[in-house]
Amino acid sequence: MDTNSESGRARVVLMAGLRALGLALISLYGSLVLLVLTVVSLLVVPLGVGLITTPWVLSAVRAHANLRRLLAAQWCEVRIPAAYRPIPAGARPWTRTFRMLGDPATWRDLRWLPVDMIAGFVTALVPAALVFYPLEGFALAFGLWRVFTDGTYVGWWYGFVPVGGQGSALLAGLLGVGILVASYFLTPPLLRVHFLLTRSLLTPGQSQLAERVRVLTETRRDAVDGSAAELRRIERDLHDGAQARLVAMGMDLGTIEALLEKNPAKARELLVRARQSSAEALGELRDLVRGIHPPVLAERGLGDAVRALALRMPVATEVRAELGGGRADAPVESAAYFAVSEVLTNAVKHAGADRIWVDMRHAEGVLRISVTDNGGGGAAVGGGSGLSGIERRLGTFDGVLAVSSPAGGPTMVTMEIPCALS
């Protein structure tokens, strides 16, 4: 049997056990705290205090659910769709409260919390126990049993083995070996069961089609509005930039023509200025074209375009792309490129990061892009942030955005777009 594959499998099992242990703690304590805070906040809504606290609490619930979606996709490739209704930027507290309470996705999250606190905790604890519980059996077999008994009575139970002496302690050690062997085969699948349970509760039910139509309608409207705004920006940039320079250059050329014989020195001076204006106009046109659709994206594809983007970043940016040599449709590549560009800009401008990692891969019909930085954290979707714009951009293609950004960092922004590669 291949030793490398065996050691690799052992690492996978150990990592699954550690992840399951972390999930068990998050499921028990995180869901419990959020459930209590939600109940208290909703009870004080009639008093007015809840109108202020409820949006914050429900946003924390959504972040808790989105973190589970992110971990499900990254650890077990279980995709859990998020279908939250957008909230207008700058909305007042009571508007945010009633918008969130009127969203079916909010109530799915709230129904999930008590189930996650109990069943989610158990389904995460079992794979963790398979990995770490054998350690107790080994410790008992190697003498720890003496701490619990003097050899005349049963002082400890390991599973179904009563440990009262060295003989029974060895049986506990053998049981530990059996559990460890079982963990080798069962831990990763059982960890996946935890996420499948989560998906069954967080995924929209029979109203999914209607919800999907509503979301698509809103994202399409956002796309149309965004396209109109982009056209206005292009028109404004052309009018105030390149067009103005070209007009000035034309006037200079007319003056040069008149001065060419009367005042050659002045004509040469105007020629230099016209040449500078033409260079500046050309540079502005190139920047404008790059903002619409970068040439490297059209010629080389998404992977090389993001690498070129990384080279222009003021901080060290590492890009890894595993796209199998294929390319997505041009609109999808453009949306992904500008989404990555916006995330990188946020990481430098707002997070204060000095190192960024970009990972792009395509698997099972989904383009997944993760951007991780070592900045200060605290990023969140909503409130008119740039991440809200990215979410709307991706939503046009049925894409999703997940953000994990605890205080102090690091921040991980994960984007997924369903697409096929040519």
N, C-alpha and C positions, 0 to 999 in steps of 0.2 A: 504494500500500500504506500502511496506517495506521502512522504513525511511532510513536505511543504503544504500539501492540500489538507492534511490532518491538522497541522498547526494553524493554518488559515481558518479552518472550520472552528477550532477551539477559540480563536480570537473572536470570531463572529458570535459564538455562543456566549462568551464572556461579555462582549459589548451589549448583546441583547439583554443579558441579565442586569447589567448596570442601568441600561435604559429603562427596563421594566421597573427597577427599584425607584428610579427618579419619577417615573410616571405614577407609581403607587402613591408616593408622597404628594405629588401635584394633584392627583385625583382626590385624595382624602382631604387634605388641608386647603388646597386652592379652591375646590368646588364648595367645600363647607363654608369657608369665609365669604365667598361671593354670594352663596345662597342666603346666608344670614343678612349680609348687607343689603341684598335686593329686597328681601321681605321687609326689613326695617324701613328702607327708603320708600317703598310703595305704601307702607302704612301711614307715613307722615306726609304723603302727597296732599291729602285734604287740608293739612295745616300750612301748606305752602312751602315748607322746607324741602319736601320731597321733589318739588318741581326743579330745584337747583341740584339736589344730590343724585336724582335718578339718572339723568344723562351720563354722569360720570360713572356711576355704578354699572349701568348697562354697557357702556363703552368698555369697562374692564371685563365684563362677561364676554363681550364679543372678542376682545383680545385673547382671553383665555381659550375660547373656542377656536379662534384662528391659529393660535399656537399649536393646538392639537391637530388641526388640519395640516399645518406645516410639517409637524413631526411625522404624521401619518404618511405624507407624500415622500418625505426624505428617508425615513427609516424602513418603511414596508411597502412603499409605492401604492398606498391606498389613498385614492383621491376623494376628498369630501368637498362637494361644491358649497360655496357661500353665495347666498342670494339676498343680501341685505339691501333694503331700499335706500337710495341716497338721501342724505339730509342736506338741505340748502346751506351753503357756507354762510356763517354769521347769523344763523337762526337763533332766536331768543330761547332761553331755557325751557319755557313751557312748550314752545313749538317743537324743540328737540325731544322733550319728554313724550309728548303725544304722538309724534312721528315714530319714535322708537317703539312705543307701546302698541302702535297700530301695525307694526311690521310682524308678519307671521314668523319670520326667522328669529325674532327676539324671543317668542314664546317657545320655539323649538330649543333654543339655547337654555331657557329657564327650566324646561322639562328635562333636559339632559343633565343639569347640575346634580340633582339628587341621585339619579341613576349612576352618574359617573362617580359620585362620592361612595357608592356601595358596590355596584357591580363592576364599575370601572376600576375601583381599587382592588377588588378581588382578582379580576382578569389580568391586572398588572402585577399583583403580588405573587401569583402562582408561578409564572416563569422566573421571577426573581428568586423565589424560594428554591426552585429546582437547581439553580446555580450555586446559591450560597448556603442553603441548609445542610448540604453534605459536610461543610467545614465543621459544624458542631459534632457530627458523628465521628469524624476523624479525631477531633480533639478529645472526645470521650474515650475512644479506643486507645489513645496515647497517654492516658492517665488523668484526664480532667475529671473522670467519674469520682475520684477520691475527694473532690471538693464537696460533692453532694451526698456522699454516703460513707459509712465506715465499714461496709461489707456485710452488715447484718440486716439491712432493710433496703427497700427500694427508695432511692433518693431522687431519682430523675427519670423522666420518660423521654425517649427519643423516638418520635413517631409512635409506633405500637410496641416498641421494645422497652420493657422496664429495666433500667440500669441499676443493678445492685452490687456489681463486682466486675472483675476484669473480663470474665467470660461473657457476660451480657454486654459489657462495653465493646468487646470485639464484634458482637452481633450488631451493635449500633453502627460500628464502622463499616461492616458489610452492607448494611442498609444504606449508609451514606454513599457507598460505591454504586449501588443500584440506582439511587436517585440521580447521582452524577451522570451515569450512563444515559438515563432517561432524559436528562437535561440536554444532552448532546443532540438528541433528535427532536425534542419537543419545545425547547425554549423559543426559537425564532417563530415557529408557527403559532404558539400561544400568544406571543407578543402581537402578532398580526390579528389575532382574535380580538384583542383589546380595541384595536383601531376599527375593525369591522363592526363591533358593537357601537362605537362612537359614530361611525358613518350611518348606521341604521337609525340613529336618533336625530342626527343633524341634517340629514338629507331631506329635502322637501318631499312630501308624500303625493297624494293624488292631485293636489293643486300645483304640482311642479310645472306642468305645461303652461298653465295660465300665468304663473309667476315668471316663467322663462320668456313668454311673449311680452309681458310687461317690462322686464329688464331689457330685453332686446330693443323694444320700442324706445325706451329712455336712452339707451346707449347709442342707438342710431340717431336720435335727435341731438344728443351731445356731439356726435361725430359731424352732423351737418352744421351745427352751430360752430364747432371748432374749425371746420373747413372754411366757413364764411369769415371767421375772425382771422384765420391764417391768410386768406386772400386780401383782406383789408390791410394786414400787416405788410404783405409783400408790396401792395400798391403804395402804401405810405413810405416804405423803405426806398422803393424806386423813385418816388416823387421827390423825397427829401435828400436822397443820396446820389445815386448814379445819374438820374435824369438831370438834376441840377448841375452836376459837374459837366455833363455832356453839353448842356445849353451854354454854360460859361465857356467851355472849350470852343464851341462854335462861334461865340462872340469874339473870343480872342483870335481865332483864325481869320475872321472878317477884318479885325483891326490890323492883323499882321499883313494881310493882303494890301491894305491901304498904305501901310507904313514901309512896305518892303523896299521901295525905291527912295522915299523921302527920309526915312530914319531907320537904317538897317540895324543899328545897335538896339533900339527899342523893339524892333521886330524880333531880334534874336532873344531878347529878354522874355517877350511874350511867348515865343516858341518853347522856351524852357518851361514856362508856367503851364502851357498847354500840354506838354509832354507829361509833366507831373500830374496834371488833372486827369489825363487819360489813364495813367498807371493807377491812380487812386480809384477812378471809376471802375477799372477792370478788377481791382481787388475787392471793391464792394459788391460787384456782380458775382464774383466767385464765392464770396461769403454768403450772399443771398442764395445762390444755387446750392451751396453746401447745406444751408439750413433747410432747403426744400427737400432735397434728396442727394446726399453725399455721393460724388462720383465713385469713390472706392466701394460704396455699398452696392451700386449698380454693377460694377465691374468684377469685384472680388467676392461679394457675398457678406453675410452678417459677421462671420468669425473674423475676417480680416478687417472689416470696417470697425468693429469694436476694438481690435488690437491697435488700429491707427488712432482711434479715439483715446485709448489708454496712453499712447505715447505723448499726447498733448496735455495729459493731466499733470498738474504741478506736484503730485505725490506719487509714490511708487504704486503702480497698479499692475497686478498680475492677471492675465487672461488665459483661461483654459477652455477650449471649444472642442466638443466631440459631436460633430454634426454629420458624420459619416460621408462627407464629401457632397451631400445634397444641399439643395436650397429650397427655402419656403417661397411662397408667392411674394411678389414685390410689396404689396401693402402690409403683409405680416412682417416682413423683414424691416420695413420702414418703421412700423409701430414698435417693434422690439428694439431697434437701434435708438430711437429717440427716447424710449422708456429707460434704457440703460444710461443714456446720456444725462437724463434728468436725475436719476438716482446717483450717478457719480458726482454731478454738480452739487447735489444736496450733501453728499458725504464730505466734500471738501469745504463747502461754504458754511454749513450748519453744524455738522458733527465734529469738525476739527480733526478728522482722521489724517493719519500720515501713512497709512497703508491700506490698500483695497484689493480684494480678490473677486474676480468675476468668473463664474463657472457656467458654461452653456452646454447643454446636451439635448438630444432629441431621442425619445424612447416612447414606444407604444402610442404613436400619433400625437405626442405632446412635446412642444418646445418648452423646456424649463431653464430659466435663467436665475441664478442666485448671485446677488451682489452683497458682499460682506465687508464691513470696515471696522477698524479698531477705534472708532471715535467715542464720543461721550454718551451715545444712546439717547433715548427719549423720543425717538421718531414715532409718529402715529399718523394714521390715515384719518382725514377729516379736518374740519376747521379751516378749509381753504388752503391746505398745504399742497405742495407740489405732488405729493403722493396721491391725492385725490384725483388730480389730472391724469396721472399715470393709470390709476384704476379705471377711469372713464375711457382712456385710450385703449386699454386692453379689453375692456368690456365690449367694445365694438366687434371684437373677434372671439367673443365668448371666453376671453381670458380672465384669469383671477390674479389677485395680488395679495400676498401675505407678508406681514411685517413682524419681526421679532426684535425688539429694541429696548431691553431693560435699562434702567438708569445706570450709568457708568459704562454701558456698552457690553459686548459689541453689538452692532446692528446688522441684521440679515434681512434683506428684501428679496423675496422669491416671487418670480413671475412665471405663469404658465399660460401658454397659448396653444389650443388644439390646432394642429396643422399637419400637412403631409409634406415631405421633402421630395423634390424632383430627383 
